[in-house]
Amino acid sequence: MKDCGLISILKTGVLLFCILPFSAFCQDLQRVTFLPQWTPQAQFAGYYVAVQKGFYQKRGIDLRLLAGGPDSPPADMLLNRKTDFATLFLSDAIKLRSKGVDLVNVAQIGQKSGFILVAKKSSGINSPKDLNGKRVSLWSDFQIQPLAFFKKHQVQVTLIPQTYTINLFLRGGVDAACAMWYNEYHTILNSGVNADELTTFFFDQHGLNFPEDGIYCLSETLNKDDRIRQGVVSASIEGWRYAFDHPDEAIDIVMTYTQEAHIGANRVHQRWMLDRIRDISVISDKNTPMGTLSPDDFQTVASELKSGGIIDDIPNINEFYVPCLDDLR
Amino acid sequence: MTSQILTNSMSPAWMISAKKSLAFKIASRTLLGTACIFFAVFFYNYTISRQTVLKTVEDNTRYLTLSTVHKIENTLLGIEKVPLYLAASLESQVYTRDILLKGIENVLNTNPEIYGAMVAFEPFSFDPQSRYYAPYICRKGDQLQSYDAETTFNYSFWDWYLIPRELGGPIWSEPYFDTEGGNIVMTTFSAPFYRKIHDDKVFSGVVTADLSLKWLKNIISEIKIYQSGYAFLISQTGVFVSHPNKDLIMNDSIFSIAEATGDMELRTIGRNMIHGKEGFVPLNHNLTGKISRMYYAPLQSTGWSVGVVVPEDELFAALKSLTLELVLIGAVGFTMLFLVIVFISGKMIRPISVLADKTAEIAKGNLDIDLPVSKSNDEIGDLTTSFENMRSALKEYIFDLKETTAIKERIESELKVAHTIQMSFLPKHFPPFPEKQEFDIYATLIPAREVGGDLYDFFLLDDKHLFFSIGDVSGKGVPAALFMAVTKTLMKGIATENLTPSDILERTNRELCVDNDTMMFCTVFCCILNFETGELAYSNAGHNPPLIISAEHKPEWLKVAPEVMLGVMEDIGYKTQLTTLEPGASLILYTDGVTEAMDHENKLYSNDRLIQMLEMEKSDCAQELVENIILSVREFVGAVAQSDDITVLALTFKGDSHPDCSSL
């Protein structure tokens, strides 16, 4: 949908035509690229839905979703200006900011950490202390929480690098592994391991709540155009709300993206993911709009990063977090 | 009249329905029994057949599954050898880049089923200057394309590299989509190799061989069993690698389907499959859309599992049609059996129903009807013969009965006449002498049958003498009545004013004894009362002694000489006894029908009871006395039939007082 031409109108549909503001068709839409930090899955359902339902377009934005995945690290893509927006984990973003990268958080979607440690009961692991001396695989990019966790519980573990899959854990190569509650944990269940055969450690229950997905851009991007500043976040959050309210339709949309990307995916898993993303993203306090970054959470993450020696200084939250929720509360 | 028509018109209908129901009952009960046996056999047969079919299917699917597994394993094992060989040689030799590339190229040239091959070294282990080195050659059409050189590509976090490294042995990777190579499902065999550094075995990298699963899909999809039986393949995590439904491949796992459908049994089956187990299991429609059976067996090398699925409706199609045929044959057979039984039983029952019709006619009284002649020598024949015998016996009996009844009726009417005549012998107008106020006399004779052997009589001999008597002839009925008539007539003829009671008895006796061939006899008590003075002359011929009731109502037996009854001895003499009745005294004459009347316990009324009764009696009216005695006897015997004639005669001597009894 690059132009406001006939094909574009046909693609968008007559209904959309009626909804869209007149100006949207008379001016060029503001082109924006957006990179979800991983391959298509319900973790990014809100953005797919917002695109498909025309939520960006009605705000005068032509948002193009870029293909995420291991070959497109979002931080690099942002820095190299290969994408205008990207989703990042809060901890990664704080690291970048403290290194002087001028990126800003425009919305913090995830409120609770979905990051967990999964262990096999068959390895005798029932409590954090049981991890002592065990082989635990960690994602190289997400080690702060688990390491802090091990430190907190005073356990020594053998660290094994963790691949992008959970197969090493499934094949018995490690006793415990990292997992996202909304993704790998369900993959493990759907690989024939029963929940009662597993022990899970939710980091947020151990004082290590690292909210994850947030929407980021370089601060220069916000200054480009008012539509971008106001529209991207609002449309994204409208997409999320729509996805949570219409999960089946949202999963349909997600599945079209997974099929395009030839990602093995099934509705059951995507539905699990969407439901869990909802669990960790919806703010129970009605007065706080979705996408708000809690200063406490920011402080927790930044402090852990600092005490872990990852960062030297804690960035100023007011510079780091630029809420762009103008038209949606 | 209406009800009769109704009854007549109803009865044939009832007969017909009864006939039908009998044949129907025989047919239905026989059929019920037969059906029970049939269904038991049928069910047994079905169960056994089903088991046999299942066993055969299990054998077939096992054979098919295992042969498929064998075929796949052969190929996989063949492919495994190539990287294993290269890995082994990497452990013993040091390769230059060129030789290494040549070696990989050779792998592809000599193994057409291998899509690509790679040797990936641990960082800095191939070239201490270079972090990553992983030469890779794969097919692009007919050409081989080489991805050589040092790369920035960090492969150390990929499954095909990390897992064999951490597990310390070769692995087959989970199947994956190869986006580069035309979106085909691939799997990679990775064999680690090690080098000895200071006597330590140090991991140095992996040799991989990529395998397109196209051939495997072909093997699997070629499997056809029954009409729509098929095979599928799942990976170690339960993901569909091959399945007739292409949407499932690489997207769904057996567990995601189990979760989506909430089918925990399917999850258990899936767990067994990925845990390398083998089995034959029933499947519901969640996985296959139909109730099915599945045989599954593991691919040991990859940890994958092959399942061969056969829809149950196809397995049991032959059994089903056979069952249907059996049911049809059964239904036809049962219908025929029913008709045959109805026909046979109808034929057997027909003589009975004819017999029933005929006997109904007999029941109506038509005994001249001919019963059917039964030719059969069975129970029905016997029944017909018995009915015939019964009919003729009945006919004869009724004929006899008619005759007897006619005779009896005639005799009865004659007896009635005789009764009337006998009663007419006896004086029965009371008071008999209304002008005579000096005495009061009353008598009653109640015969046990139409005619009886008792007698009583009284008449005036002159204007101051009253003759009265009572008697009882031996036996009962007509002979006794005739003898009584003779005795009474004789006594009446003989009694004159000049004769004493004993004279009268003697003369009567003499007359009775003449030609008394029947040897009948008669007891008689006779008196002559001077009703002016109250003098009573009496004589007794073997009769019960009378009772005399004083004016003070005290009864006592009259003293009488016991003498022989009349008609026994011709020359016997009798005595006349005398007494005087005081005014107000009563004399009670009776026959033994009174004192020997029996109640239901065969107890006699008896003289004592008579005395007692009269002691209570305060009346001095003759009629009242007689009636009260009769009433007392009747009360005593109750419902017991009267066995003897009862005769009571009462005389009350009033003398000059002449109290009136007419008020009674």
Interface residues (C-beta under 8 A of the other chain):
Chain A: S140 I160 P161 Q162 T163 Y164 T165 N167 L168 L170 R171 G172 G173 V174 T187 L189 N190 S191 G192 N194 T258 H262 I263 G264 A265 N266 R267 V268 H269
Chain B: S156 F157 W158 D159 L162 I163 E166 L167 I171 S173 E174 Y176 F177 T179 N183 Q236 T237 G238 V239 M250 N251 D252 S253 I254 F255 S256 I257 E259 A260 R267 G270 R271 I274 H275
